[in-house]
């Protein structure tokens, strides 16, 4: 019962207060261009350039998608995915190896050499290191 009394007293005091004055109308100002630093962030994330940080899971996923693109014969798409995989994880030797192979098929020998050199830095004792070195020498010559 005392709760009801308290609630009634609070309601009565709220009703007894005078109403607040209506807000003043803002004065008209000349139209100005908005300050770019105060604009809301861009909503379309497709327009924003991708920011890469170490993420081996995304790197591995991009390698797998790149392999699928390679099977389909989409060399440009495969190269793009392998390049993205190296941006997510610069130490992904498989991505560098596959990027070199795709770039060789695309006859982009400079990019193929760079990718294979990076692969050999990361995996100098790999089983296929000798074969990659031979292919690299063939491109240099």
Secondary structure, DSSP 8 states (H G I E B T S, - for coil): -HHHHHHHHHHHHHHHS------------------GGGS---S-TTSS-------HHHHHHHHHHHHHHHHHT-HHHHHHHHHHHHHH-TT-HHHHHHHHHHHHHTT-HHHHHHHHHHHHHH-TT-TTHHHHHHHHHHHH-
